[in-house]
């Protein structure tokens, strides 16, 4: 994660501030999100992931937004 550009660091900080229920790291060019609290069986059945990767910050924001939407529909966001 030390080889991030200033822009990537800014994206990472903004993503973590916007989605506090997730830890986001960048490893070998991939952006990984891990949910702080593992999803319940019901959340998993609805499509909530415990961990996933995306190729960049914009893709990560899109995926986290989907995850937040699922949780919100379940009343758990």
MIVEX-472747 format. One record per residue (C-alpha): residue number from 1; residue in one letter; x, y, z. Coordinates in nm, 3 decimals. Each point is the difference from the previous one (the first is absolute). Layout:
BEGIN
<r num="NUM" residuo="a" east="X" north="Y" up="Z"/>
...
END
This chain:
BEGIN
<r num="1" residuo="x" east="0.000" north="0.000" up="0.000"/>
<r num="2" residuo="x" east="0.304" north="0.227" up="0.028"/>
<r num="3" residuo="x" east="0.021" north="0.040" up="-0.377"/>
<r num="4" residuo="x" east="-0.334" north="0.184" up="-0.025"/>
<r num="5" residuo="x" east="-0.012" north="0.332" up="-0.175"/>
<r num="6" residuo="x" east="-0.123" north="0.307" up="0.185"/>
<r num="7" residuo="x" east="-0.319" north="-0.024" up="-0.204"/>
<r num="8" residuo="x" east="-0.052" north="-0.365" up="0.099"/>
<r num="9" residuo="x" east="0.057" north="0.089" up="0.366"/>
<r num="10" residuo="x" east="-0.261" north="0.277" up="-0.030"/>
<r num="11" residuo="x" east="-0.245" north="-0.243" up="-0.162"/>
<r num="12" residuo="x" east="0.068" north="-0.259" up="0.271"/>
<r num="13" residuo="x" east="-0.063" north="0.252" up="0.280"/>
<r num="14" residuo="x" east="-0.322" north="0.121" up="-0.162"/>
<r num="15" residuo="x" east="-0.126" north="-0.355" up="-0.052"/>
<r num="16" residuo="x" east="0.069" north="-0.102" up="0.359"/>
<r num="17" residuo="x" east="-0.166" north="0.318" up="0.130"/>
<r num="18" residuo="x" east="-0.307" north="-0.060" up="-0.219"/>
<r num="19" residuo="x" east="-0.030" north="-0.373" up="0.077"/>
<r num="20" residuo="x" east="0.107" north="-0.034" up="0.366"/>
<r num="21" residuo="x" east="-0.124" north="-0.359" up="0.028"/>
<r num="22" residuo="x" east="0.275" north="-0.115" up="-0.236"/>
<r num="23" residuo="x" east="0.378" north="-0.015" up="0.009"/>
<r num="24" residuo="x" east="0.145" north="0.080" up="-0.341"/>
<r num="25" residuo="x" east="0.359" north="-0.074" up="-0.102"/>
<r num="26" residuo="x" east="0.191" north="-0.002" up="-0.326"/>
<r num="27" residuo="x" east="0.217" north="-0.303" up="-0.068"/>
<r num="28" residuo="x" east="0.196" north="-0.049" up="-0.322"/>
<r num="29" residuo="x" east="-0.231" north="0.233" up="-0.188"/>
<r num="30" residuo="x" east="-0.326" north="-0.152" up="0.122"/>
<r num="31" residuo="x" east="-0.232" north="0.181" up="0.239"/>
<r num="32" residuo="x" east="-0.130" north="-0.235" up="0.271"/>
<r num="33" residuo="x" east="-0.293" north="0.062" up="0.235"/>
<r num="34" residuo="x" east="-0.066" north="-0.205" up="0.311"/>
<r num="35" residuo="x" east="-0.314" north="0.051" up="0.206"/>
<r num="36" residuo="x" east="0.091" north="0.073" up="0.364"/>
<r num="37" residuo="x" east="-0.286" north="-0.219" up="0.124"/>
<r num="38" residuo="x" east="-0.050" north="-0.314" up="-0.206"/>
<r num="39" residuo="x" east="-0.342" north="-0.017" up="-0.164"/>
<r num="40" residuo="x" east="-0.270" north="-0.209" up="0.161"/>
<r num="41" residuo="x" east="-0.133" north="-0.302" up="-0.188"/>
<r num="42" residuo="x" east="-0.302" north="0.210" up="-0.102"/>
<r num="43" residuo="x" east="0.225" north="0.279" up="-0.128"/>
<r num="44" residuo="x" east="0.213" north="-0.249" up="-0.194"/>
<r num="45" residuo="x" east="-0.313" north="-0.147" up="-0.156"/>
<r num="46" residuo="x" east="-0.100" north="0.352" up="-0.108"/>
<r num="47" residuo="x" east="0.340" north="0.055" up="-0.164"/>
<r num="48" residuo="x" east="0.211" north="0.169" up="0.266"/>
<r num="49" residuo="x" east="0.365" north="-0.101" up="-0.037"/>
<r num="50" residuo="x" east="0.254" north="-0.028" up="0.279"/>
<r num="51" residuo="x" east="0.290" north="0.087" up="-0.229"/>
<r num="52" residuo="x" east="0.049" north="0.087" up="-0.365"/>
<r num="53" residuo="x" east="0.245" north="0.167" up="-0.236"/>
<r num="54" residuo="x" east="-0.035" north="0.251" up="-0.280"/>
<r num="55" residuo="x" east="0.249" north="0.143" up="-0.248"/>
<r num="56" residuo="x" east="-0.015" north="0.362" up="0.109"/>
<r num="57" residuo="x" east="-0.153" north="0.256" up="0.233"/>
<r num="58" residuo="x" east="-0.300" north="0.079" up="-0.222"/>
<r num="59" residuo="x" east="-0.089" north="-0.366" up="-0.034"/>
<r num="60" residuo="x" east="0.040" north="-0.039" up="0.377"/>
<r num="61" residuo="x" east="-0.236" north="0.289" up="0.071"/>
<r num="62" residuo="x" east="-0.258" north="-0.150" up="-0.238"/>
<r num="63" residuo="x" east="0.024" north="-0.343" up="0.167"/>
<r num="64" residuo="x" east="-0.016" north="0.143" up="0.352"/>
<r num="65" residuo="x" east="-0.303" north="0.205" up="-0.099"/>
<r num="66" residuo="x" east="-0.172" north="-0.320" up="-0.112"/>
<r num="67" residuo="x" east="0.090" north="-0.166" up="0.331"/>
<r num="68" residuo="x" east="-0.133" north="0.297" up="0.196"/>
<r num="69" residuo="x" east="-0.322" north="-0.010" up="-0.202"/>
<r num="70" residuo="x" east="-0.054" north="-0.367" up="0.083"/>
<r num="71" residuo="x" east="0.057" north="0.070" up="0.370"/>
<r num="72" residuo="x" east="-0.230" north="0.304" up="-0.009"/>
<r num="73" residuo="x" east="-0.281" north="-0.203" up="-0.157"/>
<r num="74" residuo="x" east="0.044" north="-0.251" up="0.282"/>
<r num="75" residuo="x" east="-0.008" north="0.277" up="0.261"/>
<r num="76" residuo="x" east="0.359" north="-0.069" up="0.102"/>
<r num="77" residuo="x" east="0.191" north="0.294" up="-0.150"/>
END
